[in-house]
């Protein structure tokens, strides 16, 4: 109903199916915090097509991250050593969540 759309703040049809309502009710009874209160976010970087080289340092992109881990293959991209060194702050550290 229109009142549910207004109170829910959503218009996607999936949200109004019974199993989603049950899930929302269950989750509303669990004490939780927004993720932003538990971790610090850092946005990654995309160097752009002109920065890719045929050799150098492997530049891991979102498409390399799979359920099984970081996967490399024929479509890998590389960047220069200089550019790689300038991106040190973006390199994952132990304990980081990707």
N, C-alpha and C positions, 0 to 999 in steps of 0.2 A: 504494500500500500504506500501511498505518497507519504504518509506520516512516518513510516519505517525508513524511507529514503532520507527524510529530513533528520530524524533522530540518529540514524546510523551514519549519516554523512557520506554515504556511498550510493552509487547507482548501478554497480556491476551485479548482474543477475546471480552469479555464483554465490555471492555473499548472503543472499536471501533463501538459499536452499536449507532444508532442515538440518543436515549434518554440519553445515557451517555455523548455524545458529547454536547447535549443541556445543560445538567446539568453542565458540565465542563465550558462551555461558560458563563452560568449564574453566576457560582461561581467566575469566573475570574473577573467579574465586581463588586464584593462585596469586600469592604476593609476589610481585616482580618489579623490576626496574627497567627503564628504557636502556637499550644497549649503549647509548651515548654516555650514560652515567657509569658504565662499567669499564669501558675501554676508550682509548684515544684513537680517533680516525685520522688517517693521512691518505689523501688522494694520490694515486699513482700518476704516472706521466706517460704520454705517448710522444715519442720524439718526432714522428712524422716521416713519411716516405722518403723525402730527400736525404735524411740522416742515415738511412740504411746503407750498409756496404756489403761487399761480397765476402769479406772476412773481418776478423777482429774479435770483439767480445760479444758473446751471445746476449741478445736482448730478449728476455722472457716476457711474453705478452699474455693477456688474459686467455687467448686461445691455446696457450701451452698448458694451462692449468686444467687438469682433468680430475675425475673422482679418484683415479689411481695415483695421482701425484703430478709432478711437473714432467710433461712429456715433450721431448724434442724430436724433430724429424726433418723431412725435406723442405718444409716451408719456413724453417727457422730464419730469423732476421739477425743481422749483426750490426754493431755500431763501432765507431772508432774508439781507440783506447782513451783519447782525450775526452770525448763525450761521456764515455763510461765513468771516468774519474770525476766528472762534474756532477754525476747523478748519485754519488755515494749516499746521500741522505734518503734516497728512495730504495736502497737495497735492503731486503728483509733481514731481520736479525732474529736470533734465537728467541722464541716466545711470541713472535709476531703471528698474527692470524691473517691469512690471505683470503 
